[in-house]
Each structure stands twice: as structure tokens, then as C-alpha cells.
Amino acid sequence: EARALEPGLATEIRMEGAIHLPEAWAGNGRLFSQGLLQALQEHGLQLHTQRAVTSIQTDGQGVRLQTSSGEHAFDAVVLCAGEHTQRLLQPLRISMPAATLHGYSASIQIAEQSLAPRGSVIDLENGMVLTRQGTRLRISGGMELGYPDTPERIEEARHQLVSVLLEWFPGSVQRSQSVLQTWRGARLTTPDGLPILGASGIPGVWLNAAHGGYGWGLGMGCAHHLRQLVMGEAPTVDAAAFALGRFD
């Protein structure tokens, strides 16, 4: 049945079983983010790019951000800075138990459409996800802790990703074909795998961080939950399950 759904699967692959989720979807995070940004700007959002935040300061009257363009004052801030969150919290004496894990993805042009994955395929054994995006295939996966970002490591990861792709769908791309893009991403992850959402313990500083490898999938729900907390509304989910204080 799995081969009927994905005729491009290698005949040499031996599967113990497969799970088909016909209602599941894959999406383009980049296009989603662009559309979200446009919608928010229409509602008054001001976007300031290329202004690195170097520190956060509080004085009981609000929050001041020190950035590469100067100092900016706000009533409150939501810290959603990925792997840089802990560095910004250290001067405030806030400890956030989380570690930065790194994963990889590679995009490659499809050589034979009929032999490429028709949907998203998850390889549980290797921890890889193959997704068809138009005329390209994207394969992502891997989880590293403590490896430096070097050209040698990027090349090793690229080779591993393409090897898995060729193992599962050998006719979809040419073996000599060059990879269009390789990406290394950081994932701030907590010991229990849940994000950290809510008050930081410092007035005016809120946290929306440590989403692990599920940032896009959790993003809208986390933002809604945090909005409820900031506005003083009763949250629709248990706030204690995501609060920083759960690690005390």
C-alpha cells in the first residue's frame, strides 16, 4: 500500500511498516512568514531589521533595548530570540535551562517528477524528512550538540542527507547533481521538549522561546497563548506547563 502511494520508493527498501496520514500537510515556511508579515504590517506593525539587540535593561518604569542603532524604550518586550535568548537573559540573572541543537536541510532539483515523493515522507530510522516543494526536493534532519559550524561539517551533513534521499528515492535526482542549497539551523530545546512561554520574573520581560524543532508548527499557538497572558486573560491551556518556573 505504501508503494502504491509512493511509486518512486526504491525497490530495495525493506519497510517494517508505514503510517499514512492523508489529512496531514506540508508547507513553505518562508512564504508563510512573508504573508504573515504583510498581514501584520497592514495592522500597524513596524519592522526594524539589521538592528542587533545587545542588551535588555529594566528600571521599573519599562524596558529599554540597547541595539546597534541606539537605545529604544518600550512598555514591555517579548523575548523570542532563539539561541540568543540565554545570552540576553544572563545580565538579568535569569537562568533558562535549554541547549542549542543543530539540524540540517538540503534542497535539490528534481530530475524525474514521476519518481519523486508525492508528499512528505518521514524516515523514522534516520530521523529525516523528505518534502516535495514544487520542482525541488528538500530533505532535512539530524540533531547535533556541540559540533562547530565548519565547512567540513556542512559537507559531511550534506553528504548524509543526499545519501538518505538516494536510498529512498534513487530515481528522483541525479547522483552527480549538485545541491542547490544547504542550511544549518539552531534549535533551542528544553529538557522536557516543551517551549518556555510567559513571564520571565522581570517586570515587562516576557518569554517565547525554546520551541525545539517545532517552531513553525507551534508558533501561532504560542503567540496566542502569550497574548492571553500579557493581556491578563485566562489562558486556554495550562500556563504552568510552559512557564519558566516549572524547572525550579
N, C-alpha and C positions, 0 to 999 in steps of 0.2 A: 504494500500500500504506500509506503514511503517513496519507493522508486517511481510509482505512478504519479505521485505529486511532484517529485523532483527527478525527471528523467536524466538529468545531467550527472547524477551521482555516479561515482566510479564503481565499476562492477566488482573491483577487488575489495571494496569496503565491506567489512562484516559488522553488522549492527546487532546489538543485543535487543534493541527496541527503539521505538521512536514515538514522540508525542506530537500530534498535530493540533495547533491552536488556530483554527480558521478565522476567529474574530480578532486575533492579535494584529497589530500594525507596526510598521517601522516608519520612521520619519526622518526628515532632514533638519537637524538641529540648527544649522546655520540659517536656513530660510525661515524657520520658526522664530528665531531670535530677531531677525530683521523685521518680520511682520509685527512682532510684539513691540519692538522699539518704535516703529512707525505709529502704532496704535497709541502708545503711551505719550509720544510727543504731541499727538493731536489733543491729548488731555492735559497738556501743560508741562510735561516732563522736560527738564533741562539736562542735557547730556554734556559732560565735560570730559573729554578724552585727553590722553597724554599728560595727565597731571597725577603723578605718583603720590600716594599718601605716605608720608614718612612717620607721622605720629598722631596720636589722639590725646587730647587734653580736656579735662573737665574741671569746673570750678563751682559747681552747684547752681550756676545760672544757665547752663547749656553746655554744648560740646564744641570744641574747636579742633578743626583738622589742619594739620600742617602738611602742605602739599608742595610740589615742585614749583607751583605758581604763587605761593604765599599762604597766608592763614585765612581760613573760612569758618564762620560761626554758624551753628545750627542749634535748633531746639533739641534734636536727638539724631542719632545715626544708627543705621543697621549695618553691622559689620558682616559682609559676605565676600570675603577676600580669598577664599580657597586656601592654598598652602601658606599664604602670607598672614593668615588670621592670627596665629600664635605669636608671631613677631610683633604685631601691632598691640597685642594684649599684654605682653610682658611688662612694659613700663607701668601699666595699670595694676600690676601684681595679680593678674587673673591667670590661673592655670587651667588650660584646656587639654585634657588627655586625648591626644589624637596623633596619628602618624601619617606621613605622606607616602602613599603608594603611587607607583608609576605604571601606566599601561601604554600600549602602542596601537596604532592603526595604520593601515596602508591602503591606498586606492590604486586600482589598476584598470586599464581599459579592457572591456570585454571583447574577445576576439571572435567568439561564436555564441550568438544570442541564445540559440536553442539548447545549448549545453550549460548555460549559466544558471545559477539559482533563480527560481521563480519568486521566491520570497526570502525571508530571513531564516538562516539556518544556524542553530546553536550547537556547537560541538562541545558537549559536556566533558569529554575526556581531556581535551586540550585547553578548555576554557576559552574558546574562540567563537566569535560571532561573524558570520558572513552575511552581508546585506547587499542587495542589488539596488543601485541608485542610478536610474536612467541607463546610460551606456557604460557605467562603471560598476566595479565590484569593490566593496570596502570590507576588509577583514580586520577585526580588532580583538584585542585580548591581552593577556599577560598581566602579571602583578608582581612588581619589584619593590623591594625595600632596601634602600641604602646604596643602590647602584648609581655611579656618576653618569652624567649626561655627556657621553663621548661619541665621536663619530664611529668608533669601533662597536660600541654597544648598540647604536642605532642600526648599523649594518647587520649585526647579529640578530636583532629583533626583526628587522625587515625580512631576512632570510627565513626565519622561523615562521612568520606569518604567511609568506608566499608558499612555503613548503606545505603548510596545512591546506591552503587553498588548492594547490595542485593535487594533493592527496584526495580531497573530496570531490572536486570538480575539475579534473585534468584537462577537459576539452574546452573549458570556458576561456582560458587565456593561453597565450603562447609562452613556452618556457623561457625563451630568450627576451621576452617583452620586459621593458623597463617599468618600474613602479612610478606612477605619476606623482604620488605624494606620500611621505611617511611622517607621522605625527606622534609625539610623545607627550602624554598628558599627566598631570598630577591630580591625585585624588586624596584629599584629606579624609581620614577614616577613623572612627572611634572604635574602642574595644567591642562594643555591642552591635556595631554596624548601623546604628541609628544616627540621624543628624542631631545637631545641637541647635535648639531653637528657643528663643525667649530672652529674658533679662540676663545681663552679664553680672549683675551685682553692683555695677557702677551706674548711677542715675544718668539716663539719656543714652546709654550704650546698649544696643540690642544685638543679639547674635542670630545668624542664619548661616550655619557653616557645617562642614564635615559630612557632606552628602555621600561620600564614598564614590562608587561607580554609578550612582543613580541620580546624578544631579538634574538631568533634564526631566526624567520621569517624576521626581519629587518636587521639582522647582515650583510649580504653580500651587501645589498643595501646601508647601512650606511657607510660601509668601502669604497665602490666605490665612494660615494659622497664625503667623507672626502679626499680620494686620489686626486680627482679633485681639491679640494680647496688647499691642501698642494702643489700640483704641479703647481698651478696658472692657471689651466684650467677653462673654463667656465662650471659651473655645469649644469647637465641636468635637475635638479629640482630647484625650488626656494630656494636659500640658506637662505633667510631671514626667511622662515617658520620654520627653525630648529635652527637658530642662538640663542646664549645666549641673545643677545640684544633684542629679542622680548619681554622680560619680563620687560624692562625698562619703 
